[in-house]
């Protein structure tokens, strides 16, 4: 099986794990993982097997990250990059290795995000230290939170969260009902008053792992 991503081809015999690349203004692209994969900025050189060249993001270093298959599962290692490597919102120290689990999100540069997927699930969540725990949510609060973060699925991981009116339309409720649930969510996630409060709530929910891309896909697919 061959999967092509920005002129870089990675060959896999099993297709058991893959990455999906998200960049502003571009459709998602998929690359199947097989053996070690380095990730770094495109530097006008011919494509090299086992290297994922990132175009149009100058904040990505020449060598930004390395993915390898180890005994426990697929791992990502942070290189000594200028702008850092983030897994589920947590920055990895240079040289640090993180055991990936299905639906983990990897961010690098200014406009580049990768979603890791694995048929086996895998990964040990205890290895990831996030900004805070995931609060207990009522079904209504969770539905509002999923609607808020749902624009992430529209091909751009950096798109703004849904508006109050959009959430109300999606859930067939009033704007007032949505605002009440948002107030409760602000309290539970500790989002202070100020500008871009919905943006900060959505970012915090994604960072903590309270909402993942797989959750959003299931939510959107549900009747």
FENWO-V331494 format. One record per run of one state. SS is the DSSP state (H for helix, E for strand, C for the rest). FROM is the first residue (numbers start at 1). LEN is the number of residues. If there is no record, write none. Layout:
BEGIN
SS FROM LEN
SS FROM LEN
END
This chain:
BEGIN
C 1 1
E 2 4
C 6 2
E 8 4
C 12 5
E 17 7
C 24 5
E 29 4
C 33 4
E 37 5
C 42 9
E 51 4
C 55 10
E 65 5
C 70 4
E 74 5
C 79 6
E 85 3
C 88 2
E 90 3
C 93 4
E 97 3
C 100 5
E 105 4
C 109 3
E 112 7
C 119 6
H 125 3
C 128 11
H 139 15
C 154 10
H 164 8
C 172 3
H 175 15
C 190 7
H 197 12
C 209 4
H 213 9
C 222 2
END
